């Protein structure tokens, strides 16, 4: 099982939230990121030095 870091970023690109995640299913991590995008401007999931998921709200969703 691998360790991942989840980051929720604000509009300025600053870290507003971070969490360590355990898992091995990349699709499950993508689903989690999509779900949490409603709480943050941008979400990222990192595995060591590699960003494996990065999602950003569309302009219409930011309001």
N, C-alpha and C positions, 0 to 999 in steps of 0.2 A: 504494500500500500504506500502510495506517495503522499508527500506533504505539499500543500499549495498555500499560497497567500492570496486572500481576497482583499481588494481595496475598493472602497467607495470614495469617489472624488467629487468635490464641489465644482461650481462653475469656473473657479479660478485655477482648477487643476490641483488643489491642495487635498491631501488625504483627510477625509472626514470620518472614516471608519476603516478598521482593518480586522481581519480574522484569519486564523490558521484553519485550514480544512484538510481532512484526510480523505483520500479516495483514489480511484484509479480509472473511473469512467469519465472520459472527457465530455461526452454528451450530457451527462448529469451535471457537470460543472457549467456547461453552457446554459443549461436550463436554469440553474440557480442564478447565474449572472443575469439572464433575461428577467427573472422574477424580481431581483433586487434593483434593477434599473429604475423602477418606479420611485425608489428612495434616494437615488443619487444621480447626479448629472452624467457621470461616467463610472463604469465599473471595470475592473481589471482583475484577472486571476493569473498569478505567476507561479511557475514551478522553477525554483532557483532563479537564475538570471534570465529565464525565458518567459515572456508574456504569452500565454496560450489563449487568453480570451480578453478582448477589449471591446466594450460596447459603449456607445454614447447616445444620449437622447437626441432625437430629431428636433429641429427648431420648433415645430408645432407642439411637441410634447413638453417643452420647457416651461410653458406658461402655466 
